[in-house]
């Protein structure tokens, strides 16, 4: 209110009102759109959440994952294990664009 009084007294024009911002509407996509986007290498929209994972399948996968590494390492000889670790380190520290 004070600003309008000062504007009237000085003859200044009141500031223009801002237009309301339109909200973006994210349309629901069907499986064909998602498959096409994946095959063409298109980025996925940020507004959609991935489907929830089945807890039983997650537990089963974790169970196998916890067993797999140590079981494989136990079967390898010391030289094979060392070679595998050497290759992993070289891959990890290799230049990204090579």
Backbone torsions as a table, in degrees:
resi	resn	phi	psi	omega
1	UNK	NA	-41.3	-179.2
2	UNK	-63.1	-37.1	-179.5
3	UNK	-63.7	-40.3	-180.0
4	UNK	-65.8	-34.2	178.1
5	UNK	-66.7	-43.6	179.6
6	UNK	-66.1	-41.4	178.8
7	UNK	-61.6	-40.4	178.9
8	UNK	-67.5	-39.1	-178.2
9	UNK	-69.3	-37.3	-177.2
10	UNK	-92.2	-12.3	-179.4
11	UNK	81.5	13.3	179.9
12	UNK	-76.5	153.2	178.5
13	UNK	-83.2	140.3	177.2
14	UNK	-68.5	149.0	-179.6
15	UNK	-65.1	148.7	178.6
16	UNK	-69.5	146.1	177.6
17	UNK	-77.3	142.7	179.0
18	UNK	-76.8	144.1	175.9
19	UNK	-75.9	147.0	177.9
20	UNK	-66.2	145.0	-179.6
21	UNK	-81.8	130.5	178.5
22	UNK	-78.8	136.6	177.7
23	UNK	-83.2	140.5	177.9
24	UNK	-76.4	137.6	177.2
25	UNK	-105.3	121.4	179.0
26	UNK	-95.7	117.6	-178.3
27	UNK	-79.9	151.1	177.2
28	UNK	-75.4	138.9	-178.1
29	UNK	-109.3	145.2	177.5
30	UNK	-92.1	175.7	-175.0
31	UNK	-62.0	-32.9	-179.6
32	UNK	-65.4	-40.7	178.3
33	UNK	-64.2	-43.1	-179.0
34	UNK	-65.3	-43.7	-179.9
35	UNK	-63.3	-41.8	179.2
36	UNK	-64.6	-42.7	-180.0
37	UNK	-63.8	-40.7	179.0
38	UNK	-65.3	-42.3	-176.7
39	UNK	-70.4	-28.9	-178.9
40	UNK	-91.5	-0.6	178.4
41	UNK	74.5	24.3	-179.4
42	UNK	-80.9	150.1	178.0
43	UNK	-71.6	145.8	178.7
44	UNK	-84.6	146.5	179.0
45	UNK	-65.1	146.6	-176.3
46	UNK	-79.3	-20.4	-175.0
47	UNK	-76.8	-16.5	-176.2
48	UNK	-96.3	137.7	178.5
49	UNK	-94.1	145.6	177.5
50	UNK	-68.4	154.4	179.6
51	UNK	-65.1	149.1	-179.3
52	UNK	-68.5	147.4	-179.8
53	UNK	-85.8	151.3	177.3
54	UNK	-73.9	119.1	-177.0
55	UNK	-59.5	-34.0	179.9
56	UNK	-66.6	-40.8	179.3
57	UNK	-68.2	-37.5	178.5
58	UNK	-63.9	-44.6	-179.7
59	UNK	-63.5	-41.2	-179.6
60	UNK	-66.0	-42.1	178.8
61	UNK	-65.2	-39.8	178.8
62	UNK	-66.5	-40.5	-179.7
63	UNK	-59.9	-45.4	178.8
64	UNK	-68.3	-36.7	179.9
65	UNK	-66.4	-35.7	179.1
66	UNK	-70.0	-30.3	-179.5
67	UNK	-83.6	-36.1	-168.8
68	UNK	-60.0	-49.5	-176.5
69	UNK	-62.2	-53.4	179.3
70	UNK	-62.9	-35.9	179.6
71	UNK	-66.2	-40.5	179.3
72	UNK	-67.3	-42.7	-179.5
73	UNK	-64.3	-34.0	-179.8
74	UNK	-67.7	-30.7	-179.0
75	UNK	-78.7	-24.6	-175.9
76	UNK	-79.9	150.8	173.2
77	UNK	-77.2	169.5	-179.6
78	UNK	-61.5	-40.1	-179.7
79	UNK	-67.6	-41.4	179.2
80	UNK	-65.0	-41.8	179.3
81	UNK	-63.9	-41.4	179.1
82	UNK	-64.8	-42.6	178.8
83	UNK	-63.6	-42.0	178.7
84	UNK	-62.1	-42.6	179.7
85	UNK	-66.5	-38.3	179.0
86	UNK	-62.9	-44.9	180.0
87	UNK	-65.2	-37.8	179.2
88	UNK	-64.6	-42.5	179.9
89	UNK	-66.0	-39.9	178.8
90	UNK	-65.1	-40.2	178.9
91	UNK	-66.9	-38.5	-177.9
92	UNK	-66.7	-38.8	-174.6
93	UNK	-101.3	5.6	178.3
94	UNK	-71.4	153.4	176.2
95	UNK	-59.5	143.0	-175.4
96	UNK	-67.4	-31.7	-175.3
97	UNK	-89.7	2.5	-178.8
98	UNK	-89.2	NA	NA
